[in-house]
């Protein structure tokens, strides 16, 4: 109850901030915010709504205002008009880490129906709600999860990609240099730009009962330019692209040491916290809850389907700016920011766990165990 309330209030604050920063007329914007408050706050305080999960993908029409830098809505996202989010004071909205995605020609494997047929499609054809191969397994075999949103979607942007050819029969992986991919024998994913010829990528191939490991030795790496930027998000934070296990996320910090992978988030003075992949995955917990669960009202899901001029969901664009701002602060202020981050993220992660398939089972097992212990005593 308390964790759901805290997480709901944090989502309310994010929604309020997003609409305050929009370029709408005051009258229309004020009316929208009032309707959001009426729809969201009572449910958050009362803990209403039912459990949801990755299957509960919301694709309602986005509600935003007309503005410059308009991008078409990606397939499956509705018909809103994205408007750019303003940068934080004293912080440029441009960053060398921004344009980091997969190319339009990168391929993923999707589950076409409940019967289990699998199809390979281009990244440019991927839609919200498509169930993609994540490289993980569950009791039923390979785990396919819905794409609940795009962390970046810009079909018109021209960007540089690394074209990584391997010893496998798969087509070369086309990926930006700061995107994370997995190497065999490594727990945390590394920057694609850190990969060298001779490295072995973590390749996986789905079948209906077994996950097969593939040995994918990097044979060549070239740089190309192509149009289109795509970064699909799954609930697990991973997906398989051109047969390679990849993270859904990109590096947030500049590479600190040349010729190293630098997988950790570091504070001032080089103090490491946790892997960048895990940090981003935890930080997106409120966003995942808003996009994949039904206990939030419809207006909350506009944050999943509204994009700024660069192709980022507004909330993600603002969060990236906020991170770079905090990254420039004194270490004392960074610690205070870390405490606030934990206050928002931990309750949301707890809710995600409770709504997951393993949450209720684990809770029931713990409760049964406590009853047995009491009986023995």
Secondary structure by P-SEA (a helix, b strand, c coil): caaaaaaaaaaaaaaaaaaaaccccaaaaaaaaaaaaaccaaaaaaccccccccccccccbbbbbbbcccccccccccbbbbbbbbcccccccccccccccccccbbbbbbccccbbbbbbccccccccccccccccccccbbbbccccccbbbccbbbbbbbccccccccbbbbcccbbbbcccccccccccccccccccbbbbbcccbbbbbbccccbbbbbbbcbbbbbbccccccccccccccccccccccccccccccccccccccccccaaaaaaaaaaaaaaacccccccccccccccccccccccaaaaaaaaaaaaaaaccaaaaaaaaaaaaaccaaaaaaaaaaccaaaaaaaaaaaaaaaaaaac
